[in-house]
Amino acid sequence: MKFQPASAFVGGPASYQLLPLRFRRLPWDSARVFVSSAAGDWLTCRHEELASLLKGELPLDSALMQDLQARHIVAGPLDSLTLAPLLSQLRTRKGYMEGGPALHIVVVSLRCHHSCSYCQVSRQDTQQRQFDMREAHNAKLVERLFQWPSPTLTIEFQGGEPLLHFEQVKALTELIQARNRTEGRALRFVIASTLHGVTNTQLDFFGLHHFELSTSLDGPAWLHNANRPIPSRDSYERTVAGIGRARQVLGHDSVSALTTLTAKSLTAPEAIIEEYRLQGFHSISLRPLSPYGFARKTAHRIGYSMRDFLVFYRKALDAIIQLNANGYALEETHASLLLTQLLTPFSHGYVDLRSPMGAGVGAVVYDYDGRVYPSDEARMLAAQGEDRFCLGTLDQSVHEWLTSPAMQELQAGGVAEALPGCSDCAYVPLCGADPVDHFARQGDVIGHRPSSDFCTKQMGLFDLLLERMEQASSTERRILEGWAIGARQIAPALEPVH
């Protein structure tokens, strides 16, 4: 086969140069396509206009050509070609890579009051104190925490139920604060708790150290009590009471809430949204089940397909937008994150939607026994007997964690732009890689993208949001645009409550 000379691929003096681009037919309008740049700028156009562009026949003076150039999809004419604007935007989009992990999850105990069927961890009885983090780990944990260079450190205490080992939360918080007098980092403390039995002494401590509280509220009483049972059968009442006590001491906005969706939840989108309004929340996170822990064992009873989740999500999103249009502000946090990607040049930095991956690079998990993981999901896999993603222990240095076999394996599936099925996806500049999730679901860190639940969810949500924005009234569009502006502040608080 004879190769054409380079001149065959260059037009005349008025020609233009295609920059890296990807495209996707719009599912709700097959005559049009979504076209994205390498840095995540995008537009939609008619399919025949894209064909004309790719053939080199699109007029330079057309409105579409001007738009394509402004979005770094086309450069032209050739004598003015520069990649500087595209590279600058790419640096902004990937800015989360600077500084190393900012989110540090500390599991102080596996003990818990609840017996949730979807629990992602190996919860333990409330009397089993051998599953509490020992004080002997504290000094090493604090030392490793400050070995990371990030100027901002979010320390999130999790469990089990971390309030069952409050003395450890208190001791670590005070040690971190003392060390920070010389380090000068910006510290942010979060505790993920059911808030059952939270005391005024604990709340006063949280107020002193400016803690943010995160809890689980799955919906109205009948649904919450079914999803999150306790022996006294009043989980909902205790959760609502705990939220009330926290707000009374720390202020109304001191508590955020997440909902985990079971098959029963999918029958009640409007009831879940209404419960969050009744409880005075202004954000909600609609999270599908994860394939870890008890959730994996009970999937036949409480599980559903990702397609079913997307049907539910569309109904829930409609209800949320209508609620906003009626004057009550409520945002869905995952939609906010994706809208940030679509509508701004910035990244939210949420660790599950990063490329390169967030595992071990954006977040680190310190387990109760001194073992260290790149993500909470990796810790959950270890609890199921698959500990291949353990980075090491607190006795080892950060350098040893980052050069561990676990990190090397994860990095093979950690850059979405280099993965089969992702490399040519129009949404990849706005999406991320989650190798731990793919290993948990498909047994491989790269996975098979066409059958991936992760990809089905992300592509489905991008499609849904684009369609919703396109068909939205001016009022509805302002609501969605407002979510995008606020999402950069909510991303670190989206870790699960177990």
QUIGI-V800658 format. One line per field, one symbol per residue. ss: DSSP state (a for helix, b for strand, c for the rest). phi: phi as a letter, one per 20 degrees, with the letter a starting at -180 (. if undefined). psi: psi as a letter, one per 30 degrees, with the letter a starting at -180 (. if undefined). A space follows every 50 residues. Layout:
# QUIGI-V800658
ss=???
phi=???
psi=???
This chain:
# QUIGI-V800658
ss=cccccaaaaccccccbbbccbbbbbbccbbbbbbbbbccccbbbbbaaaa aaaaccccccccaaaaaaaacccbbbcaaacccaaaaaaaaaacaaaccc ccbbbbbcbcbccccccccccccbccccaaabccaaaaaaaaaaaccccc cbbbbbbbcccaaaaaaaaaaaaaaaaaaaaaaccbbbbbbbccccccca aaaaaaaacccbbbbbccccaaaaaaacccccccaaaaaaaaaaaaaaaa caaabbbbbbccccaaacaaaaaaaaaaccccbbcbbcccccaaaaacaa aacccaaaaaaaaaaaaaaaaaaaacccccbbaaaaaaaaaaaccccccc aaacccccbcccbbbbccccbbbccaaaaaaaaccccccbbbbccccaaa aaccaaaaaaaacccaaacccccccccaaaccccaaaaaaaaccccccaa acaaaaaaaaaaaaaaaaaaaccaaaaaaaaaaaaaaaaaaaaccccc
phi=.eeffgffddeffefcdfegbcbbffgebfecceccefdnfbbdbfgfff ffffemdfgfefffffffffeleccrfffdfbegfffffffffdgfffnm gddcedeeaefbfecffdgecefcgfeeffeefeffegffffffgeffeg fcceddecbkdfffcfffgfffgffffffffdfmeedcdccebfmfmfdf ffffffffdlfddccdceqfgfeffffcfcgemcgfffffffffffffed ofefcdcccdedgfffecgfffffffffemedbbdedffdeclffffdgf ddeaeffffffgfffffgfffffffeodebdefffffffgffdceddfng ffcdbggefmddbcddegeneccfaffffffffeoddfdffqcffdeggf ffdfgfffffffdddgfdefnefdefeffddbdcffffffecmbfemdgg defgfgffffffgfffffffeffffffffffffffeffeegfedffee
psi=kkkkleffgkaafgllkklklllkkkffiffllkkllfgglllkllefee eeeffggkkfgleeeeeeefghfkkllefgkkgeeeeeeeeeegfffkfa kfkjkjjfkfkkflhkfgkflilllffiffgkkkfffeeeeeeeeffkfk fkkjjkklbajfffheeeeeeeeeeeeeefffehljkkkkkjlfgkgkle eeeeeeeeghkkkklkjfaleeeeeeeiklefhheeeeeeeeeeeeeeef legfklllkkkleeeffheeeeeeeeeeggkglkjjklllhlbfeefgef eflllfeeeeeeeeeeeeeeeeeefffkjkkkeeeeeeeeeeflglkfgk ffhljllfjfeflkkjlfgglklfleeeeeeefgfjgfgkfalfflleee efgleeeeeeffgfjefgkkfefgkffeffaakieeeeeeefgkfeljef gkeeeeeeeeeeeeeeeeeeflleeeeeeeeeeeefffffefggkkk.
